[in-house]
Amino acid sequence: MSSIIVYGDSTLNNRVITASTEPSPNDIYGDSKWQAEQGLSQLADDNFKIAILRPPMIYGKGSKGNYPKLSKLAKLLPIFPDFYNQRSMLHIDNLCEFIKQIIDKEKSGLFFPQNKEYVSTSELVREIAEVSHRKVFLTKAFNPVIRLMFKLDIVKKLFGNLVYEKSMSQYDFEYQIRDFRESVRLTESK
């Protein structure tokens, strides 16, 4: 299991990863994933199939990373920036179904699973608040400040753009069994 992080950080610009985008990790975690991919690829032959997955942010019940932080913010803050960005994400049920299909069909190669929909941070916060029976007001008033602070890693992670071109995630099998709204509802359920 690798990660979208092998392509580096998100950006303020419209960042779309295509089939021709070369990996360029910019931290130790991304570099370790990239090195592991290269090492595993050397082992591949007719008798030893390798499937490398580069998922985007994975979320689901009990997930780690940025999703729980956003969930906490969505339940605490009455106001949140309405900042347009796009992120590829992958719900854990969709990832599990993807892995099952890869195994069942004995696939090998490089794979880029993601949910059907791109999501903005604001949409995610609004959806979490809604399924948690909370109200959050989205405003563009903070957007100039966000743009000024975009050099900060936390701001980049929250409001940056990082997506796979949708065609990279289409395969000859169905794995996207949860849509965005249902996946957030399942993730936030008690």
C-alpha positions in Angstrom: 0.0 0.0 0.0 1.6 3.2 -1.2 -0.1 6.7 -1.2 -0.9 9.7 -3.3 1.8 11.4 -1.2 4.5 10.0 -3.5 3.4 13.0 -5.8 4.2 15.6 -3.1 2.0 18.1 -1.3 -1.3 19.6 -2.3 -1.2 23.1 -3.8 -3.3 26.2 -4.1 -3.3 25.7 -7.8 -5.5 23.1 -9.5 -3.4 20.0 -8.9 -4.5 17.1 -11.0 -2.4 14.0 -11.1 -2.5 12.3 -14.4 -1.0 9.0 -15.7 2.0 10.9 -16.9 2.7 12.7 -13.6 6.0 11.6 -12.1 6.4 10.9 -8.4 8.2 13.6 -6.6 7.9 13.0 -2.8 8.8 16.0 -0.7 8.9 14.4 2.8 10.3 11.3 4.5 6.9 9.5 4.5 6.4 10.1 0.7 9.9 9.1 0.0 9.7 5.9 2.0 6.5 4.9 0.1 8.2 5.6 -3.3 11.3 3.6 -2.3 9.1 0.7 -1.2 7.3 0.8 -4.6 10.6 0.7 -6.5 11.9 -2.2 -4.3 8.7 -4.3 -4.7 8.6 -3.6 -8.5 12.0 -5.3 -8.9 10.6 -8.5 -7.4 7.7 -8.8 -9.9 7.8 -11.7 -12.4 5.4 -14.2 -13.9 5.2 -16.2 -10.6 5.1 -13.2 -8.2 2.5 -10.6 -9.1 2.7 -7.1 -7.5 -0.3 -4.8 -7.0 0.7 -1.3 -5.8 -2.1 0.9 -4.6 -1.7 4.7 -4.4 -4.8 5.7 -2.5 -5.6 9.3 -1.5 -6.7 10.2 2.0 -8.5 7.1 3.5 -11.2 7.7 6.0 -13.8 5.7 7.9 -14.8 4.8 11.4 -11.7 5.1 13.7 -9.5 6.5 10.9 -6.4 8.5 11.8 -4.9 11.6 10.2 -6.8 14.7 9.0 -10.3 13.4 8.9 -10.8 13.1 12.7 -9.4 16.6 13.1 -11.9 18.0 10.5 -14.7 16.0 12.2 -13.9 17.6 15.5 -13.8 21.1 13.9 -17.2 20.5 12.2 -18.8 19.6 15.5 -17.3 22.5 17.4 -17.1 25.5 15.1 -20.3 27.4 14.2 -18.4 29.1 11.3 -16.0 27.6 8.7 -14.3 29.0 5.6 -16.1 28.4 2.3 -12.9 27.9 0.4 -13.1 26.1 -3.0 -10.6 23.2 -3.3 -10.7 19.7 -4.6 -9.5 16.5 -2.9 -9.5 12.9 -3.9 -10.6 10.7 -1.0 -11.3 7.0 -0.4 -13.7 5.5 2.1 -12.4 2.4 3.8 -15.3 0.3 2.5 -14.4 1.3 -1.1 -10.7 0.5 -0.4 -11.6 -2.9 1.0 -13.9 -3.7 -2.0 -11.0 -2.6 -4.3 -8.5 -4.9 -2.6 -11.1 -7.8 -2.8 -11.5 -7.2 -6.5 -7.8 -7.1 -7.1 -7.3 -10.4 -5.3 -10.3 -12.1 -6.9 -9.3 -11.0 -10.4 -5.6 -11.6 -9.8 -4.7 -8.2 -11.0 -1.2 -6.7 -10.9 0.2 -3.3 -11.6 -0.2 0.2 -10.3 -3.7 1.3 -9.1 -5.2 4.6 -8.1 -8.5 4.0 -6.3 -10.6 6.9 -5.2 -14.3 7.8 -4.5 -16.4 8.8 -7.5 -16.6 12.4 -6.3 -14.0 15.0 -5.6 -14.6 16.8 -2.3 -13.8 20.2 -1.0 -12.9 20.7 2.6 -15.9 23.0 3.1 -18.2 20.3 1.7 -16.7 17.7 4.0 -17.1 19.9 7.1 -20.7 20.8 6.1 -21.6 17.1 5.6 -20.0 16.1 8.9 -21.9 18.8 10.7 -25.2 17.9 9.0 -25.0 14.1 9.9 -24.0 15.1 13.4 -27.1 17.4 13.7 -25.0 20.5 14.0 -25.2 23.8 12.1 -22.1 25.3 10.5 -22.1 28.6 8.6 -19.7 28.6 5.6 -18.3 32.0 4.7 -15.8 33.3 2.1 -14.7 36.1 4.5 -11.6 34.0 5.6 -10.5 33.2 2.1 -8.0 36.1 1.7 -6.3 35.1 5.0 -6.2 31.4 3.8 -4.4 32.4 0.6 -1.9 34.5 2.6 -1.2 31.6 4.9 -0.9 29.0 2.2 2.8 28.4 2.9 1.9 26.8 6.2 1.7 23.0 6.0 -1.5 22.8 8.0 -3.3 25.3 5.7 -2.0 23.4 2.6 -3.3 20.1 4.1 -6.7 21.6 4.9 -7.3 23.7 1.8 -5.0 22.5 -0.9 -5.9 20.7 -4.1 -4.8 17.2 -4.8 -6.8 14.9 -7.1 -6.3 12.0 -9.4 -7.7 12.4 -12.9 -11.0 10.4 -12.7 -10.1 8.2 -15.7 -7.1 6.8 -13.7 -9.5 5.3 -11.2 -11.9 3.5 -13.6 -11.4 -0.2 -13.9 -13.2 -3.2 -15.3 -14.8 -3.9 -11.9 -17.0 -1.9 -9.5 -15.5 -1.0 -6.2 -17.1 2.4 -5.3 -19.8 0.9 -3.1 -20.2 3.9 -0.9 -21.0 7.4 -2.1 -19.7 10.5 -0.3 -22.8 11.3 1.7 -23.3 7.6 2.8 -19.6 7.2 3.7 -19.6 10.3 5.9 -22.8 9.1 7.6 -21.2 5.7 8.3 -18.0 7.2 9.5 -19.8 9.6 11.9 -22.3 7.0 13.2 -22.0 6.0 16.9 
